[in-house]
Amino acid sequence: MKNYFRLLFCVCFICLLSFESCFGQHIYENSIKRFKYSSLDSIFTALVKNKKITIGVAIIDFEDNQRWSKNYSNDKFTDSLGTKNGIKFPTLSVYKFHLALTILKEVDKGKFDLNDELFITKEDLLEETYSPLRNDLKKEYKENYEEKVKNGVFIKLSKLLSYSVSKSDNNACDILFRLLGGKNYKINEDISIEIRKKHNQKGVEKTNKFIKKLGLKHTIIAASEEKMHESFDNQYLNTTTPLDAVSLLKHFYQGKILKKETQDFLWKLLVETRTGSNKIKAGLPQNDKIILGHKTGSSFRKEAEKGQEFGLKAAENDIGIVITEKNTYAVAIFIKNSTESNEVNNTLIAELSKMIFEYLD
C-alpha cells in the first residue's frame, strides 16, 4: 500500500509538471501582454492631458482577444473596461459602416443585389450637404445636370455603397436609408419631403434594430444625415462607445456577420476610404506591409463664443482594422465636445494611432 501511494504521488507530480509546461507559457505570455497594454496608460495620459476635449479610445487584439480602453474628460481619466462600456460618443459618419452592414445583410438574404440599379432623382441629391456623388454627376453632365437629375439617373447599389463608405457621401447614405425604409427605387416615384423623411426614419430604425441584434447594447442609430443637418444638437443623436466599435469591427472581420462575398466587398470599401488620411492612417507606417480598413466621421462647429479661439466641435472620429506583418487589431478613437482646432484633434488621433501600433506590432 505504501508503494502504491508513492507511485500515485509520483504520477500526480509528473502531471502537475506537464500541466505547467503546457499552460504556463500561455499564462506568462498573457501576463506580458496585459502588462504591455497597461503601460499604454501613461502615454495616453501625456498625449491627452489638458486638451479641451472628451476622448475615448479602445483597441482589441484579434490574436488573443485582449482589450484596452480609456476615456478622458474634464481632466478625469477612466478605464472603460471597468465601467458600463464607457462614455457614449456621437458617431457622425462612422455609422455609415453600420448602415453598410445592414444593407449587405439584406443582400445576403436575397432582398437586394449589388448589381441592382436605383433610380436617383434631384430629390435624392440635396445641395447643402457633403456629397461627392452629386458633385461627380455635375462634372459628368455639366450644363445638363439639372435636366438629367430631374428626369432621373440609374446608379448601382454597389456604387452607392462605395460613395457612402469610401467617400462618406451624405446623400448616398440617406438613399440607402430610404431603400431600407421601403422607397421603391426601381421607378421614378415623385414623393414629398415628408414622405422622404419617413423613408429615412424607417431605414434608420431598421439599421438600429439590426445593430441591436448583433449585441451592441451601447450603440444607438437614431437619425439620418438629413436629420443631423437640421440642427447642431442633432449630431449627438447617433451614439456608440469605442468598445462597441472595436467589437463590431472584430465580428465583421472574423466573418460572423456577413457572407464571404459581401464581407470582402465591404472590406474593400473600408480599405479604399479616402477621408481622414490625417487620422489613424497618419499614425501608421506608410508602406504596403500595413493594411488599414477604416471609417471616419467629422462634425461641423458652432460659432466661437467669447473667450474661445475655436467654436465647439461635436465630434472627430476614426475606427478601423489594422493588419501588420505580426498582428491584426481593431482601434476606435472618438473625440467629442472639442474646442481645440481641427489640426489638434486630428493630430491627436494620429499620435494615438502611432502609440497603439508601436505597442501592438
N, C-alpha and C positions, 0 to 999 in steps of 0.2 A: 504493500500500500504506500509506503514511504517513497519507493522508487516511482510509483505512479504519479504522486504529487510533484516530485521533482521533474518528471517528464512533462507534466501539464504546465508547470511553471516555465519551463524552457520554451515550450510551444507558444505560450502567451507572450513571452518576452520577444521571441522572433517575430510574431505577428505585429507587436507594437512597433518594432523597428521597421518592419515592412510598411506599416501604415504611415509612419513618419517620413520614410523615404519617398513614398508615393504622393503624399499630400502636403508634406511640409514645405516643399519648394513652392508649390502653388500659393500656399498661405503667405509665405515670405514675399513672393512677388507681388501679391495683392497689397501687402502692407507697405511695400515700397511705392506702389502706385498711389496708395492713399496718402502717404507722406509727400509724394511728389505733387499731388493735387493740392494738398493743404498749403504747400509753400507758395501757391499762386496768390494766396490771400494778401500777403504783404505787398506784392507788386500791384495787385488790383487797387489796394488802398492808396498807394503812392500815385497811381495814374489818375484816380477819380477825385481824390480829396480836394475840397474847396471849389469844385466845379459847381456851377449854378444849374444843376440838373437832377433828375431822378433817373437812375440807370439800373438795368438788370441784365445779368449775363448768365448763361448756362451752357455747359458742354456735356456731351455723353460720348464715351469711347465705345465704338461698336465691337471692339475685340473682347472687352471684359465687362461691358455694361456699367462701368463706373461713371459717376456723375459728379459735377461740381457746379455750384450756382451761388451767386452773390448779388445782393442789391445794395444800392447806396442812395440815400435821400436825406436832405437836410442834415448833413454831417453825421448821419447814422448808417452803420453797416449791419446788414442782416444776412444770415445764411438761409437761403430758400429751402434747403433740404430739411431744415428743422422747423419749417413753418407750413402753413396750408398752401403750399406751392408758390408762395412769394407774392410780390406786388403785381397787379394787373397793369398792362400797358396797352395803349391804342395800337392796333395792328397796322393801320393805314394800308398800303398796297401789299403788304406781306400776305394779307388774306386772299390775294389772287391765287396763291398756291392752294389754299383750302378749297377755293371755288373750282380750280382745275381738277383737283382730286374728285370732287363731287360730279363734275361733268364727265370725267373719264370713267367713273364708276358706272354711269348710265351708258357709256359706250360699251363697257364690258357686259352689261346686261342686254345689249342689243337695241336699246331705245334710240340711241344716236349712233352715227357713224362718222369717223374723222373726215370722210370724203363728202359728207352732207354739205350742200350749198345753201347758205342762208341769204334770203333776200333782204338786203340792207337799204334803208332809205334815209333821207335827210333827218327824219325824226330820231334816228339812232345815232346821229353824228353831232352831238352837242358841241357848241363853239367854245364856251367858257370852261374848258377843262383840258387836261393834258391828253393829247391823242395823236400819236404818230400815224395811226390808221387814217384819220381824217386828213392829216397833212400830206400823207403819201397819195391819197386819192386826188387831192387838189393839185399836186405836182403832175400826176398822171393825166388828168382831164383838163387842167389849166382853165381856160375861159369857159369850158363846157361843164365845169364841175357842178354848178347849181342845177343845171338841167339833168345831168346824169344821175345825181343822187336823189333828185326829186322823183325821177322815174324808177330808181332803184338799181342796185348792182348786186351781183351774186358773189359771196365770199365764202370759202370753205371753212368748216368748223375748225379744222387743224390750223388754218391761218389765223383765225380769231383767237385761238388759244395761244398761239405764238405771240401775237400782239399783246395779249393780256399778261402773259407771264414774262416773256423775254424782254418786252419793251414797256411793260407796265402801263398799257393803254387803258385809260378810264372808260372810254366809250365801248371798247371791246369787252371789258369786264362787265358792264351793265347789259350789253347784248346777251352775254352768256347767262347772266342772272335772269333775264326775261325769257330766254329759251327754257331754262329750268322752270320758270314760273308759268309756262303754258302758252306763250305767244307763238303763233303759227308763222314761222319764218320761211315757209315754202311758197307763200303768196304775198302779194302787195296788199297788206292789211293796214288800212288807214285807221289809226287809233288816236284817242285823245291823250293829253298829258296825264290826266287822272288814271286812265287805263294803263298807260306806260308805267306809271309809278306802282300800280297794283301788281303788274307782272314783275317788276323789280323786287317788290317786297316778298312775293311768293317764292321767287328764286332764292332770295336771302334766307327765308325760313327753311327751305329745303336744304340749303347748304349747312345751316346751323344744326338741323336735325341729324344730318349725316355725320357731322363732326362729333356731335354728342354720342352717336352710336359707336364711334371709334374709341370712346372712353376719355375724351378731353373734357374734363369737368370744369376747367378754369378758362375755357375759351368760349367767347360769345360772338357770333356773326349776326349783326342786327341791322346793318344799313348798307345800301348800295352806294356807289360813288356819287351818283346824283344827290342822294340824301345827305351824304357827308359834306357836299359842297354848299348845302343850304345855310349852314352856319358854322362858325368856328367850333362850337361845343359839340357838334355832331361828329367831329373827327374822333371823339372819345367813345363812340357807341360800340365799335367793334374792338374787343379786347382779348388778350391772351396773356400767358406768362412765358418767360423764357424756357422753363422746364417743359411746359406743354408743347412748345415749338420744337424743341430738340427731340422729344418723344415722338412727335408726328413725323419728323424727318427720318428718324431711325426706322419706324414701322414702314414708311413708304419705301425706303431704300432696300430694306430686307424682304420686300415682296409680300408684305402682309395686308396690303390694301387693294392693289390693282393687279390685273393680269400682266404678264411679262411685256406684251406688245405696248400696252398703254403706259406701263411704268417706264419702259425705255423711251417712249415718246416724250413723257413729261421730264424725265431726267435730261434729255437733250435740250429741252426748252430752258431748264434751270442753268445748264452749263452755258447756254447761249445768251444768258442775261446781259443786257447792255447797260443797265442802270447801276449806279453805285460802285463804279470802279475804284472810288476813293474810300471805300469802307472795308469790309472783310478782305476783299481781294488785294487791297493795297498793303495789307499786313503779311501777305504770303510771298514766298519767293516766286519771281516771275519766270517760270520755266515750264516746259512740257511735262515735267515729272509730277507737278502738282495740278490736280483737277479740282475745281470748285464749281458746284452747282448751288445757286443761291437765289433768294427773292428779297428784294429791298422794299422799303416803304419810307415815305417822307411827307410831312405835312406842310401847310402854309402857316404863316405867322400872324400874330396880332401886331398892331402898331406899337412901337416902343412907348412905354409910359414914362412919366417924369422920373429922371434918375437912372433910367435903363439905357444901355447902349444898343441893345437888341430887344425886340419885342418877343413875347412868349411864343415858343415853337412847340406845338403839341407833340410831335414825335419825329424821331430819326432812327430807322431800324434796318437791320440786315440779319437774315437767318440763312444757314447753308450747310452743305455737306462737303467736307474737305477730304480728299483722297491723296495720300502721300505714298512713298515707296514703303514706308514702315507701318502706316496706320490709316484708319478711316474714322472720322468723328463728325458729329454734328455740333454746330455752335449757333447760338442765338444771342444777339445783342440789341437791346431795346433802350432807347432814351426817350423820356417824356418831360414835358414842362421845363424846357431848357430856355434860359435867357443868355446862353452863350452863342457865339457866331456859328454859322454852318460849318466853317472851317474847323473850329474847335470840336464840334460834335463829331464830324466825320473822321478827323484825325484821331480822336479818342477811340472810335470803333476800330480803326486800322491798328492802333497801338495794342488794343486788347486782343485783336486777331493775331498779331505777331507774338504777343506774350503766350497765348494758348498754343500756337503752332510750335514754338520753341520748346515748350514743356511736354507736348504730347508726341512730337516726332522723334 
